[in-house]
Amino acid sequence: MFGIEMKQKRFYTFMSSTLLPWQRLWQSVWRLIPSPETDGRLLIALDDFINPKVGRQIFGCETIFDHAAKANQSRYPWAQNIVSVGLLKHIKGRWGCLFLDYRFYLPKKTIQAQKETATIRGKVLPFQTKLEQSSEMLIGIADHFSTVPLLAVTDSWFGNKSGVCQQSCPI
């Protein structure tokens, strides 16, 4: 990384640091994108996914329902639930997605129970819905690319009013 050789464990320890100024780092990366627009606008993909884990004291882990689990997979794996946004770009005849930001989603019950997997440096994180997290990320991207219209592409979960967001969302 940055021309420095390091062991894999050291790299992941560095990347998981809560002391890194992630928002400034993301903006530095965004400035490096040579031509982010497609037909004069940013195409932003918004989705959530799970990242199965094995260890018991991993930040953001919870038993999560996996609606896409195959027949031979657990429907409730121990995993991190991640909400992400990415730039959709047509590259060499195919669509690609460059991640622009992400957030760990923790269920409200996990935060209310003040579980250790919902703490950073001993402090329990405040609860945010996936839509609130998405809104923050989209607003940050829209502020950075303020001269370009933004079109967010999502799956049906983010727009089906499934009880997660009954009031109007700020995006």
N, C-alpha and C positions, 0 to 999 in steps of 0.2 A: 504494500500500500504506500503510495506517494514515494516509490523508489526505495522503501525500507523493507527489508525482509524481517518477518516475525513469525512466530509459531501460531498455529491456528487458534489455540486457546487464548493467547494474548490478544489476537485480533478481535475475537468475539467479546472478550472482557472490555476492550477499548470501545467497541461499537455499542455495547449495552450500558455504557456509563450514563448516569442520569445528570452528570455535570456538563455534558457536551451541549453547546448552544445549537440544538438541532434546527431551529427555524432559520437561523443565519446560514447554517451549512446547506440546508435545502435551497435557499435563495441563491447561494453561490453556484450550486449545481444547475439550477434553472437558467442562470445567466449563460451557461456554457452550451445550451441547446441552440444550434445554429439557425434553424427555421422551424419553430414549434407550430406554426399555423398550418391548417388544412383548409383550403378554400376561404382564407381570410378569417378563420376563427380557430380557437383551441377546442379540440375534441377531448373531453376528459371522461375517462371511465371511472365509475364509482362502484365498489363492490366490497364484500366482506368474505373472509375465508378463515379456515381454522388451520392451525399449525400444531399437529399432535406432538406431545412430549412424553418423556419417560420419568424424569425426576419429579419429586414431590414439592420442592421448594423453589420452583421456577416462577418468576414474576408473570402475572397475568394468566396463569393456568387455572382452569376450572373444568369440571365435568360439563361438557357442552353437547347438546343434541346436534348430530350431524345428519341433516336431511338428505345428503347425497351419498351416504354410506352404502357401499356395495354389500352383497349378501354375506361375504366373509369378513366384514369389518364391524367393529363395535358401533352401535348407534349413539353411544355416549362416551366418546374418548376423552382422556385427560389432555387438554389442548389449550392453546392461546387462540382467542378470537380476535382477528385483526381487520379493521376497516381501512381500506386503502383507496387512493386516487392515483390515476396514471394518465399520461398523455398518450392518446391513440394517434399513431402515425403510420402512413403507408410507406413501407421501406422495401425496396427491391421487389415490388410486386406482391407483398404480403403485409398484413396489418401487424403492427407491433405495439406493445404497451410499455412505456417507460414510467416506472413508479415515480411519483412526485412527492408523496407524503403518505403517512400511515398513522394509525392510533390503535392501541390495545383497547379492546372493548371488554369491560368487566360488568357482569350482571349486577343489578342493584342489590340482590340478596347477598352477593359476595362482599360488597362494600359495606352494607349495613351490618354484616357479621364481623366486620373488621378483620378478615382473614389476612394472614401474612402474605399471601400471594397478591394482595391488592395494596401493598404498601411500598413506598419508596423512601428509603432512609428513615423507616419507622413511622412515617405519616401515611394514613389511609387516603387514597385518592378520592376526589369528589366524583360522584356519579354523573355520567353524561350518556344520553341515549346515542345510538348509532347515527341518528339524523343530526344531533347536535355536534357530534364529532365531525361528520361529513361537512356540515355547514362551516365549521371553523376552517377546515382544510380548503374548501372551495373558495371561501372569502379570502384566505391568504394567497391563493394562486391568482384569483381575480385581481387583488390589489397589486401583486407583482407584475402581472401582464395587463395592466390597466387600460392599454390602448386597443386591446384585442377582445372581441366578444367571446364568450365561453359557452360551450354546449356540453352539458353533463349527460352521459349515457349510463343508464343503470339497468339492473335486472328488475323484475316486477316487485321484489320485496320492498325496495325503497319507496315505492309509490302506491302501495296497496292499502294504506291506512289500517294496518293490522293491529292498531291499538298502541303502537309505539309513539306516534306523533299525531295527536288529534287536533292540535292547534296549528296555525300556519307556521311554517318553518322559515327562518330568516334568509333563505337563499332563493 
